[in-house]
């Protein structure tokens, strides 16, 4: 059975990942950081967490090339 919670990726496996796959990983890490920050506040409800997350933690837009 494959262990998806503890993947073992060498440098070559990471280099083979597409930029889209890496972007998904980056987004997931960012989401965890935001949720951790909100959860550590201790007084957040599900409703206020969603409102704060959507308004205050907007990722900066990328420059157009």
C-alpha positions in Angstrom: 0.0 0.0 0.0 1.3 3.5 -0.9 1.9 5.8 2.0 0.5 9.2 0.8 1.0 10.9 4.1 4.8 10.4 4.0 5.9 10.5 0.4 9.6 9.8 -0.3 10.7 12.0 -3.2 14.2 12.4 -4.3 15.5 15.4 -6.2 14.9 13.7 -9.6 11.2 13.0 -8.7 10.7 16.6 -7.7 12.4 17.8 -10.8 9.9 15.7 -12.9 6.9 17.4 -11.3 5.1 20.0 -13.4 4.9 23.6 -12.4 1.1 23.1 -11.9 1.8 20.3 -9.5 4.2 22.4 -7.5 1.7 25.3 -7.5 -0.9 23.0 -5.9 1.6 22.0 -3.3 2.5 25.6 -2.5 -1.2 26.5 -2.3 -1.8 23.7 0.1 1.1 24.8 2.4 -0.2 28.4 2.3 -3.7 27.2 3.3 -2.3 25.2 6.2 -0.4 28.3 7.4 -3.4 30.5 7.3 -5.7 28.0 9.0 -3.1 27.5 11.7 -2.8 31.2 12.3 -6.6 31.5 12.6 -7.0 28.5 14.8 -4.3 29.7 17.2 -6.4 32.8 17.8 -8.7 30.5 19.9 -11.8 32.7 19.6 -12.6 32.1 15.9 -15.8 30.5 14.9 -16.2 28.7 11.5 -18.1 31.7 10.2 -15.6 34.3 11.2 -12.6 32.1 10.1 -14.0 31.9 6.6 -14.7 35.7 6.5 -11.3 36.6 7.9 -9.5 34.1 5.6 -11.2 35.4 2.5 -10.7 39.1 3.2 -7.4 39.4 5.1 -5.2 36.7 3.7 -5.4 37.3 0.0 -2.3 36.2 -1.8 -0.5 39.0 -3.6 -1.2 39.0 -7.4 1.5 37.9 -9.7 3.0 40.5 -12.1 1.8 40.1 -15.7 4.7 39.3 -18.0 
